[in-house]
Amino acid sequence: MSTTESFYTRIAQNVFDIESKAIAQLSQQLTADFDQAIECILQIQGGRLVISGIGKSGHIGVKIAATLSSTGTPSFFMHPAEAIHGDLGMLQKEDVIMLISNSGETEEILKLIPSIKRLGIPMIALCGRSNSTLVRNADFFLNIYVDKEACPLALAPTSSTTATLAMGDALAIALMEARKFLPENFAVFHPGGSLGKKLLTRVKDVMRKDDLPFLPKAASSNELVIKLSEGKIGMVIIGNSQQVEGIITDGDLRRALQKKPFHEIVVAEIMTPNPIIVQEDLKLSEVEPIMMQKKITTLLVKDSQERLSGVLQVYDLNI
């Protein structure tokens, strides 16, 4: 490693050290206000958790709102400058609002307080100063104080925004636990992309069902090669749909050829007995760990009557 690389690496390590300490410190700053804020949010009936902040705090607020919305807590971000020019109309009495300001004296945030109080909306403050104007007016105070920023000039919000994001994550996860939020619920909010599909799609929806490559145990090596080629899934199934005796992959055949001539290969000797077979009603998210752990690319599938009904391949997981 060059001297320059070592220098930059040390800078990165120092940033990680400072910010990790800032996050660790948050647990010592939690008070009963955290529990009370969670209970307040859980009591929302028909409302939303509205988040507001400006600058870097605003960017973090957008992410927190997105995390909350995708994990069962209806939430949206309201820009404070836009709010005082009409967007306050988005608020309703059933809402709870969370205002983010490290100093607690951000002008755009403080201008929202009178309107929030007139509406009687509960107010949560994510703030780094307990004696600030924002905290004095809030119903609940979540302390995001950090000893120092990772920025060497102590100017760019770094540790403080990391701490704010971590506090937002803590809120989201606590609310998930309280709501008993399940993977199925998560999938409802993430129907697009492979993640949502893995959580919603079942094996039987994507498995190959037709022309499965069955081969009798007494088959010859020539029949094995023909069936491997015809099957086009890199394996053959020894037996039938009622009784599976084993499988042979193209890799099994290649390894066998390294040990003996082609005409001497015996199907029964090179097959893998008792292959893994999964139920067709399982979700893709449930079978993916099996394939990853066992380092296999193909799974046999059975129906409720224990009959072999299909084959699932690893690329089917990335639908």
C-alpha positions in Angstrom: 0.0 0.0 0.0 1.4 3.4 -0.9 1.9 6.2 1.6 -1.0 8.2 0.0 -3.4 5.3 0.2 -2.4 4.7 3.8 -3.1 8.4 4.6 -6.5 8.3 3.1 -7.3 5.0 4.7 -6.5 6.5 8.1 -8.9 9.4 7.4 -11.7 6.9 6.5 -11.0 4.8 9.6 -11.1 8.0 11.8 -14.5 8.9 10.3 -15.8 5.5 11.0 -14.5 5.6 14.6 -16.0 9.0 15.3 -19.4 8.2 13.8 -19.7 4.8 15.4 -19.0 6.3 18.8 -21.7 8.9 18.1 -24.2 6.2 17.3 -23.2 4.2 20.4 -23.7 7.2 22.5 -27.4 7.5 21.5 -28.4 4.5 23.6 -27.2 6.4 26.7 -29.3 9.4 25.7 -32.6 7.6 25.4 -35.3 8.6 27.9 -38.9 7.8 28.6 -39.7 10.2 25.8 -38.7 7.5 23.2 -41.3 5.1 24.5 -43.9 7.8 24.8 -43.3 9.0 21.3 -43.7 5.4 20.0 -47.0 5.1 21.9 -48.2 8.4 20.5 -47.4 7.4 16.9 -49.2 4.0 17.5 -52.3 5.8 18.5 -52.6 7.6 15.2 -56.0 6.9 13.7 -56.3 7.9 10.1 -53.3 10.3 10.3 -49.7 10.2 9.3 -46.3 10.8 10.9 -45.1 14.0 9.2 -41.4 14.8 9.2 -39.8 18.1 8.5 -36.3 19.4 8.5 -34.1 21.6 6.2 -30.7 21.2 4.7 -28.9 18.0 5.6 -31.5 17.3 8.3 -34.1 17.5 5.5 -32.3 14.9 3.4 -32.2 12.6 6.4 -35.8 13.3 7.1 -36.8 12.2 3.6 -35.0 8.9 4.2 -36.6 8.4 7.6 -40.1 9.1 6.1 -39.4 6.5 3.4 -38.3 3.9 5.9 -41.3 4.5 8.1 -43.8 4.3 5.2 -42.3 1.1 3.9 -42.4 -0.6 7.3 -46.0 0.1 8.3 -46.1 3.7 9.5 -47.8 6.1 7.0 -45.4 9.0 6.8 -44.3 11.8 4.4 -41.8 14.6 4.4 -42.9 18.2 4.5 -40.3 20.9 3.5 -40.5 23.6 6.1 -39.9 26.5 3.7 -42.7 25.2 1.5 -44.9 24.6 4.6 -45.0 28.2 5.6 -46.0 29.1 2.1 -49.0 26.9 1.9 -48.0 23.3 2.4 -49.1 23.4 6.1 -52.5 22.6 4.5 -51.2 19.0 4.2 -51.4 18.7 8.0 -54.5 17.3 9.7 -55.4 17.0 13.4 -54.9 13.3 13.4 -51.2 13.6 12.5 -48.1 13.5 14.6 -45.2 15.7 13.4 -41.5 15.1 13.9 -39.2 18.1 13.5 -35.5 17.7 12.9 -33.0 20.3 13.9 -29.6 19.6 15.5 -29.4 23.1 17.0 -33.0 23.3 17.8 -32.9 26.9 16.6 -33.4 26.5 12.9 -35.5 29.4 11.7 -37.6 27.6 9.2 -38.4 24.9 11.7 -39.3 27.3 14.5 -41.7 29.1 12.2 -43.8 26.0 12.0 -44.4 25.7 15.7 -47.3 28.2 16.2 -49.3 26.5 13.4 -48.6 23.1 14.8 -49.8 24.1 18.2 -52.9 25.7 16.8 -53.8 22.4 15.2 -53.0 20.5 18.4 -50.7 18.1 16.7 -48.3 16.2 18.9 -44.7 17.3 18.3 -41.6 15.1 18.4 -38.2 16.9 18.3 -35.1 15.2 17.0 -32.5 17.6 18.4 -29.0 17.8 19.8 -29.6 20.6 22.4 -31.9 19.9 25.3 -32.3 23.6 26.2 -33.2 24.8 22.7 -36.4 26.5 21.6 -37.5 23.5 19.6 -37.2 21.1 22.6 -39.0 23.5 24.9 -42.0 23.5 22.6 -42.0 19.8 21.8 -44.0 17.1 23.5 -41.3 14.5 23.1 -37.5 15.0 22.9 -35.3 12.5 21.2 -31.7 13.5 21.9 -29.3 13.2 18.9 -26.4 15.1 20.5 -22.9 14.1 19.3 -19.6 15.0 20.9 -18.0 15.9 17.6 -18.5 15.9 13.9 -16.3 13.8 11.7 -15.7 16.8 9.6 -12.2 18.1 10.6 -13.5 21.7 10.4 -16.5 20.8 12.6 -18.7 22.5 9.9 -20.2 19.8 7.6 -22.9 17.8 9.4 -21.5 14.3 9.5 -21.8 12.5 12.9 -24.9 14.5 13.7 -26.7 13.4 10.5 -25.6 9.8 11.0 -27.0 9.9 14.6 -30.2 11.4 13.3 -30.6 8.6 10.7 -29.9 6.0 13.4 -32.5 7.5 15.7 -35.0 7.4 12.8 -34.2 3.8 12.2 -34.7 3.0 15.9 -38.1 4.6 15.7 -39.0 2.6 12.5 -37.9 -0.7 13.9 -39.6 -0.2 17.3 -42.8 0.6 15.4 -42.4 -2.5 13.3 -42.0 -4.6 16.3 -45.0 -3.0 18.0 -47.2 -3.6 14.9 -45.9 -7.2 14.5 -44.9 -6.2 11.0 -44.3 -9.4 8.9 -42.4 -10.0 5.6 -45.8 -10.3 3.9 -46.6 -6.8 5.0 -43.3 -5.5 3.8 -43.9 -7.2 0.4 -47.2 -5.3 0.0 -45.3 -2.0 0.0 -42.5 -3.4 -2.2 -44.2 -5.2 -5.1 -41.7 -4.1 -7.6 -38.3 -5.7 -8.2 -36.9 -9.0 -7.0 -37.3 -8.3 -3.3 -41.1 -7.9 -3.3 -41.5 -10.8 -5.7 -39.5 -13.1 -3.6 -41.7 -12.3 -0.6 -44.9 -12.6 -2.5 -44.3 -15.3 -5.1 -44.5 -19.0 -4.4 -42.4 -21.8 -5.8 -45.3 -23.2 -7.9 -45.7 -19.8 -9.6 -42.3 -20.0 -11.3 -41.1 -23.6 -11.3 -40.8 -25.6 -14.4 -43.7 -28.1 -14.5 -43.6 -29.6 -18.0 -41.3 -32.2 -19.7 -39.4 -32.9 -16.5 -36.3 -35.0 -17.3 -37.0 -38.3 -15.6 -34.7 -41.3 -16.1 -34.9 -44.9 -14.8 -32.2 -46.1 -12.5 -31.2 -48.8 -15.0 -30.6 -46.4 -17.9 -27.4 -46.5 -19.8 -24.8 -43.8 -20.0 -26.0 -43.0 -23.5 -29.5 -42.5 -22.3 -28.2 -40.3 -19.5 -26.4 -37.9 -21.9 -29.5 -37.7 -24.2 -31.8 -36.9 -21.3 -29.4 -34.3 -19.9 -29.4 -32.6 -23.3 -33.2 -32.8 -23.7 -33.9 -31.6 -20.2 -32.0 -28.4 -20.6 -31.8 -27.8 -16.8 -28.4 -29.3 -16.2 -29.7 -32.4 -14.4 -31.9 -35.5 -14.6 -34.2 -36.9 -12.1 -33.8 -40.6 -11.4 -37.1 -42.3 -10.8 -40.6 -40.8 -11.4 -43.1 -38.3 -10.0 -44.2 -40.9 -7.4 -40.8 -42.0 -6.2 -37.6 -40.0 -6.7 -34.5 -42.1 -6.1 -31.9 -39.4 -6.9 -30.5 -36.8 -9.3 -27.6 -36.6 -11.6 -26.2 -33.2 -12.7 -24.0 -32.5 -15.6 -21.3 -31.9 -13.0 -21.7 -35.4 -11.7 -21.2 -36.8 -15.2 -18.1 -34.7 -15.8 -16.6 -35.9 -12.5 -17.4 -39.5 -13.3 -15.7 -39.2 -16.7 -12.5 -38.2 -14.9 -12.5 -41.6 -13.2 -13.7 -44.1 -15.8 -14.5 -44.5 -19.5 -17.9 -43.3 -20.7 -19.3 -46.8 -21.4 -18.5 -47.9 -17.9 -20.5 -45.2 -16.1 -23.4 -46.6 -14.1 -26.3 -44.3 -13.4 -27.0 -45.8 -9.9 -23.4 -45.3 -8.9 -23.1 -41.6 -9.8 -26.5 -40.3 -8.8 -27.0 -38.3 -5.6 -29.6 -40.1 -3.5 -32.2 -38.4 -1.3 -32.1 -35.0 -3.0 -33.6 -31.9 -1.3 -37.3 -31.6 -2.3 -39.3 -28.5 -1.2 -43.1 -27.9 -1.1 -44.5 -25.9 -4.0 -46.4 -23.6 -1.7 -43.3 -22.2 -0.1 -42.3 -18.6 -1.0 -39.2 -17.8 -3.0 -37.9 -16.0 0.0 -38.1 -19.2 2.0 -36.3 -21.4 -0.5 -33.5 -19.0 -1.4 -31.6 -19.5 1.9 -31.7 -23.3 1.3 -30.2 -22.9 -2.2 -27.5 -20.5 -0.9 -26.6 -22.6 2.2 -26.4 -25.9 0.3 -24.7 -24.1 -2.7 -27.1 -25.7 -5.2 -28.7 -24.2 -8.3 -31.7 -26.5 -8.7 -34.4 -27.8 -6.3 -37.0 -30.5 -6.8 -40.5 -29.5 -5.9 -43.4 -31.6 -4.6 -47.1 -31.0 -4.2 -49.4 -31.6 -1.3 -49.8 -35.3 -2.3 -46.0 -35.7 -2.1 -45.7 -36.1 -5.9 -42.8 -34.4 -7.7 -44.5 -31.5 -9.5 -41.7 -29.3 -10.7 -38.1 -28.0 -10.7 -37.0 -24.6 -9.4 -33.7 -23.1 -10.6 -31.7 -20.3 -9.0 -32.4 -17.9 -11.8 -36.1 -18.2 -11.1 -35.4 -16.3 -7.8 -34.5 -13.2 -9.8 -37.7 -12.8 -11.6 
